[in-house]
Amino acid sequence: MVDNAVTKPPLGVRVRRAVSRALFIVGGVVTLICVLLPLACWRDDVAIEKRMGEAVAQVDSVAFNRTVVRYATPDGRVIIPSQGILYPDGLNVGDNVRVQYDRANPELVRVAGRSAVLSLLPVGTFLAAVWIVIAAVVTVLRRFRVQV
């Protein structure tokens, strides 16, 4: 007599599969974010290049998440972008730096001569590290039986 009943895999196998799936979902979300970030930088660069203004800015503060600069537009307005400056690597408080900004939106400002290309190396390195860790964890889960 043939039994048509479907048997469930053991709990340990189900847990390993669930963890693997969750890791791949997290990896997919991180990958999506890492693809969108350089695209957003590129979009900002295009906006600046369409209506470019140039000025010399003074660096007021440097923090992990933003570098604040102060610059004057040709009409005499002093601009301090609330979100900071794009591509601020290597700037120090008190430095004077050439900047390019969008004349229609002076809050959108970048260090002159820098572009979204600078975002590719850190984003790519981070993404590679994420997938290496995910691959290592999934490999360990598949090779070794976890008793649950």
N, CA and C atoms as an extended XYZ file, in Angstrom:
444
Properties=species:S:1:pos:R:3:atomname:S:1:resname:S:1:resid:I:1 pbc="F F F"
N         0.838       -1.171        0.000 N   MET     1
C         0.000        0.000        0.000 CA  MET     1
C         0.885        1.237        0.000 C   MET     1
N         0.542        2.205       -0.858 N   VAL     2
C         1.330        3.429       -0.996 CA  VAL     2
C         0.670        4.513       -0.166 C   VAL     2
N         1.508        5.178        0.629 N   ASP     3
C         1.010        6.266        1.467 CA  ASP     3
C         1.246        7.585        0.736 C   ASP     3
N         0.196        8.312        0.427 N   ASN     4
C         0.301        9.573       -0.303 CA  ASN     4
C         0.498       10.772        0.626 C   ASN     4
N         0.672       10.515        1.863 N   ALA     5
C         0.836       11.615        2.811 CA  ALA     5
C         2.188       12.302        2.588 C   ALA     5
N         2.173       13.627        2.659 N   VAL     6
C         3.401       14.411        2.518 CA  VAL     6
C         3.986       14.589        3.910 C   VAL     6
N         5.253       14.276        4.015 N   THR     7
C         5.900       14.440        5.310 CA  THR     7
C         6.677       15.738        5.331 C   THR     7
N         6.652       16.382        6.467 N   LYS     8
C         7.394       17.630        6.626 CA  LYS     8
C         8.851       17.302        6.890 C   LYS     8
N         9.752       18.153        6.365 N   PRO     9
C        11.158       17.955        6.709 CA  PRO     9
C        11.343       18.226        8.201 C   PRO     9
N        12.428       17.733        8.762 N   PRO    10
C        12.684       17.974       10.186 CA  PRO    10
C        12.776       19.478       10.483 C   PRO    10
N        12.548       19.801       11.736 N   LEU    11
C        12.545       21.197       12.166 CA  LEU    11
C        13.864       21.894       11.841 C   LEU    11
N        14.984       21.234       12.024 N   GLY    12
C        16.286       21.838       11.744 CA  GLY    12
C        16.425       22.253       10.292 C   GLY    12
N        15.932       21.432        9.379 N   VAL    13
C        15.985       21.743        7.950 CA  VAL    13
C        15.094       22.945        7.649 C   VAL    13
N        13.921       22.979        8.231 N   ARG    14
C        13.012       24.109        8.008 CA  ARG    14
C        13.603       25.407        8.532 C   ARG    14
N        14.251       25.343        9.688 N   VAL    15
C        14.873       26.552       10.254 CA  VAL    15
C        16.003       27.031        9.348 C   VAL    15
N        16.852       26.106        8.880 N   ARG    16
C        17.948       26.491        7.984 CA  ARG    16
C        17.414       27.130        6.710 C   ARG    16
N        16.368       26.569        6.143 N   ARG    17
C        15.774       27.137        4.927 CA  ARG    17
C        15.217       28.528        5.193 C   ARG    17
N        14.538       28.697        6.309 N   ALA    18
C        13.948       29.999        6.646 CA  ALA    18
C        15.038       31.059        6.846 C   ALA    18
N        16.101       30.685        7.533 N   VAL    19
C        17.202       31.628        7.755 CA  VAL    19
C        17.866       31.972        6.425 C   VAL    19
N        18.087       30.986        5.585 N   SER    20
C        18.687       31.237        4.269 CA  SER    20
C        17.818       32.173        3.440 C   SER    20
N        16.537       31.916        3.416 N   ARG    21
C        15.619       32.792        2.666 CA  ARG    21
C        15.636       34.208        3.219 C   ARG    21
N        15.622       34.329        4.528 N   ALA    22
C        15.641       35.662        5.150 CA  ALA    22
C        16.930       36.403        4.787 C   ALA    22
N        18.053       35.689        4.797 N   LEU    23
C        19.318       36.324        4.426 CA  LEU    23
C        19.308       36.780        2.970 C   LEU    23
N        18.755       35.970        2.077 N   PHE    24
C        18.688       36.364        0.674 CA  PHE    24
C        17.753       37.557        0.475 C   PHE    24
N        16.686       37.626        1.237 N   ILE    25
C        15.784       38.779        1.149 CA  ILE    25
C        16.496       40.042        1.635 C   ILE    25
N        17.187       39.929        2.762 N   VAL    26
C        17.954       41.072        3.274 CA  VAL    26
C        19.011       41.489        2.247 C   VAL    26
N        19.708       40.520        1.677 N   GLY    27
C        20.706       40.821        0.656 CA  GLY    27
C        20.098       41.518       -0.549 C   GLY    27
N        18.916       41.095       -0.949 N   GLY    28
C        18.236       41.730       -2.076 CA  GLY    28
C        17.856       43.174       -1.780 C   GLY    28
N        17.364       43.429       -0.571 N   VAL    29
C        16.995       44.797       -0.185 CA  VAL    29
C        18.246       45.680       -0.133 C   VAL    29
N        19.315       45.165        0.464 N   VAL    30
C        20.568       45.928        0.533 CA  VAL    30
C        21.096       46.203       -0.873 C   VAL    30
N        21.005       45.223       -1.754 N   THR    31
C        21.454       45.409       -3.138 CA  THR    31
C        20.639       46.500       -3.824 C   THR    31
N        19.343       46.492       -3.643 N   LEU    32
C        18.485       47.516       -4.231 CA  LEU    32
C        18.891       48.909       -3.743 C   LEU    32
N        19.102       49.043       -2.451 N   ILE    33
C        19.510       50.333       -1.888 CA  ILE    33
C        20.863       50.757       -2.455 C   ILE    33
N        21.778       49.801       -2.574 N   CYS    34
C        23.116       50.110       -3.088 CA  CYS    34
C        23.098       50.459       -4.573 C   CYS    34
N        22.112       50.020       -5.301 N   VAL    35
C        21.974       50.413       -6.706 CA  VAL    35
C        21.327       51.797       -6.789 C   VAL    35
N        20.375       52.063       -5.924 N   LEU    36
C        19.676       53.346       -5.957 CA  LEU    36
C        20.550       54.512       -5.485 C   LEU    36
N        21.472       54.258       -4.577 N   LEU    37
C        22.303       55.337       -4.036 CA  LEU    37
C        23.133       56.032       -5.118 C   LEU    37
N        23.924       55.323       -5.931 N   PRO    38
C        24.658       56.030       -6.999 CA  PRO    38
C        23.724       56.673       -8.029 C   PRO    38
N        22.560       56.072       -8.255 N   LEU    39
C        21.603       56.685       -9.177 CA  LEU    39
C        21.101       58.026       -8.632 C   LEU    39
N        20.867       58.090       -7.325 N   ALA    40
C        20.451       59.349       -6.700 CA  ALA    40
C        21.572       60.386       -6.779 C   ALA    40
N        22.801       59.956       -6.570 N   CYS    41
C        23.946       60.873       -6.697 CA  CYS    41
C        24.043       61.400       -8.120 C   CYS    41
N        23.868       60.520       -9.083 N   TRP    42
C        23.928       60.916      -10.488 CA  TRP    42
C        22.817       61.926      -10.814 C   TRP    42
N        21.617       61.692      -10.283 N   ARG    43
C        20.494       62.606      -10.493 CA  ARG    43
C        20.817       63.997       -9.932 C   ARG    43
N        21.433       64.039       -8.746 N   ASP    44
C        21.833       65.322       -8.162 CA  ASP    44
C        22.888       66.006       -9.023 C   ASP    44
N        23.840       65.240       -9.541 N   ASP    45
C        24.874       65.803      -10.414 CA  ASP    45
C        24.263       66.408      -11.672 C   ASP    45
N        23.288       65.721      -12.256 N   VAL    46
C        22.625       66.231      -13.462 CA  VAL    46
C        21.911       67.546      -13.145 C   VAL    46
N        21.251       67.623      -12.001 N   ALA    47
C        20.554       68.855      -11.613 CA  ALA    47
C        21.552       69.999      -11.441 C   ALA    47
N        22.686       69.729      -10.829 N   ILE    48
C        23.705       70.768      -10.645 CA  ILE    48
C        24.259       71.210      -11.998 C   ILE    48
N        24.525       70.269      -12.880 N   GLU    49
C        25.121       70.605      -14.171 CA  GLU    49
C        24.165       71.363      -15.085 C   GLU    49
N        22.863       71.177      -14.921 N   LYS    50
C        21.879       71.895      -15.746 CA  LYS    50
C        21.920       73.401      -15.489 C   LYS    50
N        22.005       73.789      -14.231 N   ARG    51
C        21.953       75.204      -13.842 CA  ARG    51
C        23.098       75.493      -12.875 C   ARG    51
N        24.328       75.302      -13.337 N   MET    52
C        25.473       75.334      -12.434 CA  MET    52
C        25.880       76.753      -12.050 C   MET    52
N        26.054       76.892      -10.751 N   GLY    53
C        26.679       78.081      -10.198 CA  GLY    53
C        27.944       77.638       -9.489 C   GLY    53
N        28.918       78.524       -9.398 N   GLU    54
C        30.174       78.180       -8.719 CA  GLU    54
C        30.483       79.229       -7.666 C   GLU    54
N        31.121       78.785       -6.616 N   ALA    55
C        31.482       79.688       -5.523 CA  ALA    55
C        32.623       79.064       -4.728 C   ALA    55
N        33.148       79.850       -3.804 N   VAL    56
C        34.122       79.334       -2.845 CA  VAL    56
C        33.397       79.238       -1.512 C   VAL    56
N        33.477       78.066       -0.891 N   ALA    57
C        32.768       77.831        0.376 CA  ALA    57
C        33.772       77.608        1.490 C   ALA    57
N        33.339       77.930        2.687 N   GLN    58
C        34.141       77.649        3.876 CA  GLN    58
C        33.502       76.476        4.603 C   GLN    58
N        34.325       75.527        5.017 N   VAL    59
C        33.836       74.357        5.745 CA  VAL    59
C        33.614       74.759        7.194 C   VAL    59
N        32.362       74.660        7.666 N   ASP    60
C        32.012       75.038        9.037 CA  ASP    60
C        32.099       73.881       10.012 C   ASP    60
N        31.684       72.686        9.576 N   SER    61
C        31.768       71.527       10.474 CA  SER    61
C        31.867       70.253        9.649 C   SER    61
N        32.531       69.281       10.240 N   VAL    62
C        32.699       67.972        9.612 CA  VAL    62
C        32.249       66.931       10.624 C   VAL    62
N        31.273       66.109       10.221 N   ALA    63
C        30.783       65.036       11.079 CA  ALA    63
C        30.675       63.776       10.232 C   ALA    63
N        30.390       62.667       10.889 N   PHE    64
C        30.283       61.387       10.186 CA  PHE    64
C        29.231       61.433        9.095 C   PHE    64
N        28.089       62.028        9.397 N   ASN    65
C        26.963       61.961        8.465 CA  ASN    65
C        26.796       63.192        7.573 C   ASN    65
N        27.542       64.272        7.837 N   ARG    66
C        27.410       65.433        6.958 CA  ARG    66
C        28.524       66.437        7.226 C   ARG    66
N        28.878       67.145        6.156 N   THR    67
C        29.856       68.225        6.222 CA  THR    67
C        29.132       69.506        5.828 C   THR    67
N        29.150       70.477        6.720 N   VAL    68
C        28.424       71.731        6.506 CA  VAL    68
C        29.384       72.789        5.979 C   VAL    68
N        28.940       73.457        4.905 N   VAL    69
C        29.718       74.546        4.322 CA  VAL    69
C        28.858       75.804        4.271 C   VAL    69
N        29.544       76.933        4.063 N   ARG    70
C        28.873       78.227        3.939 CA  ARG    70
C        29.460       78.898        2.696 C   ARG    70
N        28.576       79.364        1.809 N   TYR    71
C        29.057       80.077        0.625 CA  TYR    71
C        28.068       81.174        0.248 C   TYR    71
N        28.552       82.121       -0.543 N   ALA    72
C        27.721       83.237       -0.977 CA  ALA    72
C        27.441       83.115       -2.465 C   ALA    72
N        26.195       83.406       -2.839 N   THR    73
C        25.801       83.411       -4.246 CA  THR    73
C        26.128       84.795       -4.824 C   THR    73
N        26.144       84.923       -6.157 N   PRO    74
C        26.452       86.232       -6.758 CA  PRO    74
C        25.501       87.363       -6.332 C   PRO    74
N        24.278       87.014       -5.946 N   ASP    75
C        23.336       88.059       -5.506 CA  ASP    75
C        23.507       88.416       -4.027 C   ASP    75
N        24.517       87.843       -3.374 N   GLY    76
C        24.835       88.217       -1.998 CA  GLY    76
C        24.212       87.347       -0.920 C   GLY    76
N        23.398       86.369       -1.293 N   ARG    77
C        22.808       85.490       -0.279 CA  ARG    77
C        23.868       84.531        0.255 C   ARG    77
N        23.850       84.315        1.548 N   VAL    78
C        24.747       83.329        2.161 CA  VAL    78
C        23.956       82.044        2.328 C   VAL    78
N        24.493       80.959        1.769 N   ILE    79
C        23.810       79.664        1.788 CA  ILE    79
C        24.572       78.712        2.694 C   ILE    79
N        23.827       78.056        3.582 N   ILE    80
C        24.362       76.979        4.426 CA  ILE    80
C        23.446       75.785        4.211 C   ILE    80
N        23.806       74.881        3.290 N   PRO    81
C        22.921       73.750        2.975 CA  PRO    81
C        22.647       72.885        4.210 C   PRO    81
N        21.376       72.690        4.493 N   SER    82
C        20.998       71.935        5.696 CA  SER    82
C        21.408       70.465        5.624 C   SER    82
N        21.490       69.910        4.419 N   GLN    83
C        21.885       68.502        4.265 CA  GLN    83
C        23.384       68.336        4.076 C   GLN    83
N        24.112       69.434        4.050 N   GLY    84
C        25.556       69.363        3.869 CA  GLY    84
C        25.931       69.356        2.399 C   GLY    84
N        27.163       68.989        2.129 N   ILE    85
C        27.726       69.039        0.788 CA  ILE    85
C        27.928       67.613        0.270 C   ILE    85
N        27.797       67.439       -1.032 N   LEU    86
C        28.025       66.135       -1.651 CA  LEU    86
C        29.525       65.911       -1.848 C   LEU    86
N        29.963       64.683       -1.661 N   TYR    87
C        31.352       64.247       -1.897 CA  TYR    87
C        32.354       65.040       -1.052 C   TYR    87
N        32.194       65.052        0.275 N   PRO    88
C        33.032       65.900        1.128 CA  PRO    88
C        34.357       65.283        1.575 C   PRO    88
N        34.702       64.128        1.057 N   ASP    89
C        35.892       63.417        1.539 CA  ASP    89
C        37.131       64.322        1.551 C   ASP    89
N        37.830       64.320        2.679 N   GLY    90
C        39.091       65.044        2.795 CA  GLY    90
C        38.965       66.492        3.226 C   GLY    90
N        37.763       66.958        3.496 N   LEU    91
C        37.599       68.345        3.923 CA  LEU    91
C        37.767       68.454        5.432 C   LEU    91
N        38.302       69.581        5.881 N   ASN    92
C        38.493       69.854        7.302 CA  ASN    92
C        37.879       71.197        7.650 C   ASN    92
N        37.497       71.362        8.908 N   VAL    93
C        36.914       72.617        9.374 CA  VAL    93
C        37.887       73.753        9.069 C   VAL    93
N        37.349       74.834        8.518 N   GLY    94
C        38.158       76.004        8.193 CA  GLY    94
C        38.692       76.023        6.766 C   GLY    94
N        38.626       74.892        6.056 N   ASP    95
C        39.089       74.855        4.666 CA  ASP    95
C        38.203       75.730        3.786 C   ASP    95
N        38.819       76.311        2.771 N   ASN    96
C        38.072       76.959        1.702 CA  ASN    96
C        38.115       76.024        0.507 C   ASN    96
N        36.959       75.782       -0.099 N   VAL    97
C        36.864       74.816       -1.178 CA  VAL    97
C        35.953       75.355       -2.279 C   VAL    97
N        36.323       75.092       -3.517 N   ARG    98
C        35.472       75.470       -4.638 CA  ARG    98
C        34.282       74.517       -4.679 C   ARG    98
N        33.087       75.080       -4.859 N   VAL    99
C        31.872       74.269       -4.919 CA  VAL    99
C        31.081       74.611       -6.170 C   VAL    99
N        30.251       73.665       -6.562 N   GLN   100
C        29.303       73.854       -7.651 CA  GLN   100
C        27.927       73.592       -7.072 C   GLN   100
N        26.964       74.418       -7.453 N   TYR   101
C        25.621       74.268       -6.893 CA  TYR   101
C        24.578       74.482       -7.973 C   TYR   101
N        23.373       74.037       -7.684 N   ASP   102
C        22.230       74.221       -8.568 CA  ASP   102
C        21.663       75.608       -8.280 C   ASP   102
N        21.696       76.514       -9.269 N   ARG   103
C        21.200       77.884       -9.051 CA  ARG   103
C        19.717       77.903       -8.701 C   ARG   103
N        18.953       76.913       -9.173 N   ALA   104
C        17.526       76.845       -8.834 CA  ALA   104
C        17.308       76.314       -7.425 C   ALA   104
N        18.271       75.566       -6.907 N   ASN   105
C        18.188       74.992       -5.561 CA  ASN   105
C        19.574       75.063       -4.933 C   ASN   105
N        19.955       76.225       -4.374 N   PRO   106
C        21.304       76.390       -3.841 CA  PRO   106
C        21.642       75.457       -2.663 C   PRO   106
N        20.649       74.764       -2.142 N   GLU   107
C        20.907       73.771       -1.087 CA  GLU   107
C        21.620       72.540       -1.655 C   GLU   107
N        21.519       72.339       -2.954 N   LEU   108
C        22.148       71.193       -3.619 CA  LEU   108
C        23.530       71.628       -4.093 C   LEU   108
N        24.549       71.193       -3.369 N   VAL   109
C        25.918       71.664       -3.614 CA  VAL   109
C        26.905       70.504       -3.498 C   VAL   109
N        27.952       70.549       -4.325 N   ARG   110
C        28.986       69.513       -4.299 CA  ARG   110
C        30.351       70.179       -4.400 C   ARG   110
N        31.361       69.440       -4.001 N   VAL   111
C        32.733       69.905       -4.165 CA  VAL   111
C        33.009       69.930       -5.662 C   VAL   111
N        33.579       71.016       -6.151 N   ALA   112
C        33.852       71.169       -7.580 CA  ALA   112
C        34.765       70.049       -8.072 C   ALA   112
N        34.400       69.508       -9.228 N   GLY   113
C        35.216       68.473       -9.845 CA  GLY   113
C        34.925       67.062       -9.371 C   GLY   113
N        34.064       66.903       -8.407 N   ARG   114
C        33.716       65.569       -7.911 CA  ARG   114
C        32.342       65.182       -8.442 C   ARG   114
N        32.123       63.869       -8.579 N   SER   115
C        30.849       63.415       -9.139 CA  SER   115
C        30.420       62.099       -8.505 C   SER   115
N        29.313       61.570       -9.006 N   ALA   116
C        28.735       60.325       -8.495 CA  ALA   116
C        29.671       59.137       -8.654 C   ALA   116
N        30.650       59.238       -9.515 N   VAL   117
C        31.608       58.142       -9.699 CA  VAL   117
C        32.280       57.808       -8.365 C   VAL   117
N        32.462       58.829       -7.511 N   LEU   118
C        33.091       58.598       -6.207 CA  LEU   118
C        32.258       57.699       -5.295 C   LEU   118
N        30.974       57.563       -5.568 N   SER   119
C        30.120       56.716       -4.727 CA  SER   119
C        30.243       55.236       -5.087 C   SER   119
N        30.777       54.927       -6.260 N   LEU   120
C        30.787       53.542       -6.722 CA  LEU   120
C        31.704       52.634       -5.901 C   LEU   120
N        32.898       53.080       -5.557 N   LEU   121
C        33.828       52.228       -4.813 CA  LEU   121
C        33.316       51.882       -3.413 C   LEU   121
N        32.917       52.850       -2.585 N   PRO   122
C        32.423       52.466       -1.259 CA  PRO   122
C        31.148       51.630       -1.305 C   PRO   122
N        30.240       51.977       -2.202 N   VAL   123
C        28.992       51.220       -2.310 CA  VAL   123
C        29.282       49.806       -2.804 C   VAL   123
N        30.130       49.692       -3.817 N   GLY   124
C        30.480       48.368       -4.346 CA  GLY   124
C        31.193       47.504       -3.327 C   GLY   124
N        32.111       48.102       -2.576 N   THR   125
C        32.839       47.361       -1.537 CA  THR   125
C        31.879       46.877       -0.451 C   THR   125
N        30.996       47.752       -0.016 N   PHE   126
C        30.021       47.374        1.007 CA  PHE   126
C        29.126       46.243        0.511 C   PHE   126
N        28.654       46.360       -0.723 N   LEU   127
C        27.777       45.343       -1.293 CA  LEU   127
C        28.493       44.000       -1.412 C   LEU   127
N        29.740       44.014       -1.838 N   ALA   128
C        30.511       42.775       -1.924 CA  ALA   128
C        30.674       42.137       -0.542 C   ALA   128
N        30.954       42.956        0.466 N   ALA   129
C        31.111       42.433        1.828 CA  ALA   129
C        29.810       41.809        2.331 C   ALA   129
N        28.689       42.457        2.061 N   VAL   130
C        27.390       41.920        2.488 CA  VAL   130
C        27.161       40.543        1.869 C   VAL   130
N        27.400       40.397        0.561 N   TRP   131
C        27.150       39.118       -0.105 CA  TRP   131
C        28.159       38.048        0.295 C   TRP   131
N        29.377       38.441        0.619 N   ILE   132
C        30.359       37.461        1.120 CA  ILE   132
C        29.898       36.901        2.461 C   ILE   132
N        29.424       37.776        3.341 N   VAL   133
C        28.932       37.314        4.653 CA  VAL   133
C        27.702       36.428        4.476 C   VAL   133
N        26.773       36.835        3.626 N   ILE   134
C        25.570       36.024        3.397 CA  ILE   134
C        25.954       34.663        2.834 C   ILE   134
N        26.841       34.630        1.852 N   ALA   135
C        27.269       33.360        1.256 CA  ALA   135
C        27.940       32.461        2.290 C   ALA   135
N        28.759       33.057        3.150 N   ALA   136
C        29.440       32.260        4.183 CA  ALA   136
C        28.438       31.664        5.172 C   ALA   136
N        27.479       32.473        5.612 N   VAL   137
C        26.490       31.973        6.579 CA  VAL   137
C        25.630       30.886        5.955 C   VAL   137
N        25.185       31.091        4.723 N   VAL   138
C        24.346       30.085        4.058 CA  VAL   138
C        25.143       28.797        3.839 C   VAL   138
N        26.410       28.921        3.473 N   THR   139
C        27.260       27.737        3.294 CA  THR   139
C        27.400       26.960        4.599 C   THR   139
N        27.631       27.663        5.680 N   VAL   140
C        27.750       27.002        6.986 CA  VAL   140
C        26.433       26.327        7.346 C   VAL   140
N        25.329       26.989        7.098 N   LEU   141
C        24.020       26.399        7.413 CA  LEU   141
C        23.772       25.126        6.593 C   LEU   141
N        24.206       25.102        5.357 N   ARG   142
C        23.971       23.943        4.509 CA  ARG   142
C        24.908       22.784        4.825 C   ARG   142
N        26.114       23.083        5.276 N   ARG   143
C        27.094       22.024        5.523 CA  ARG   143
C        26.914       21.335        6.858 C   ARG   143
N        26.574       22.123        7.826 N   PHE   144
C        26.481       21.571        9.174 CA  PHE   144
C        25.026       21.478        9.591 C   PHE   144
N        24.737       20.370       10.190 N   ARG   145
C        23.375       20.164       10.672 CA  ARG   145
C        23.237       20.857       12.026 C   ARG   145
N        22.300       21.767       12.091 N   VAL   146
C        22.033       22.460       13.334 CA  VAL   146
C        20.913       21.708       14.035 C   VAL   146
N        21.159       21.305       15.226 N   GLN   147
C        20.131       20.581       15.989 CA  GLN   147
C        19.215       21.579       16.663 C   GLN   147
N        17.954       21.534       16.284 N   VAL   148
C        16.967       22.438       16.876 CA  VAL   148
C        15.864       21.628       17.509 C   VAL   148
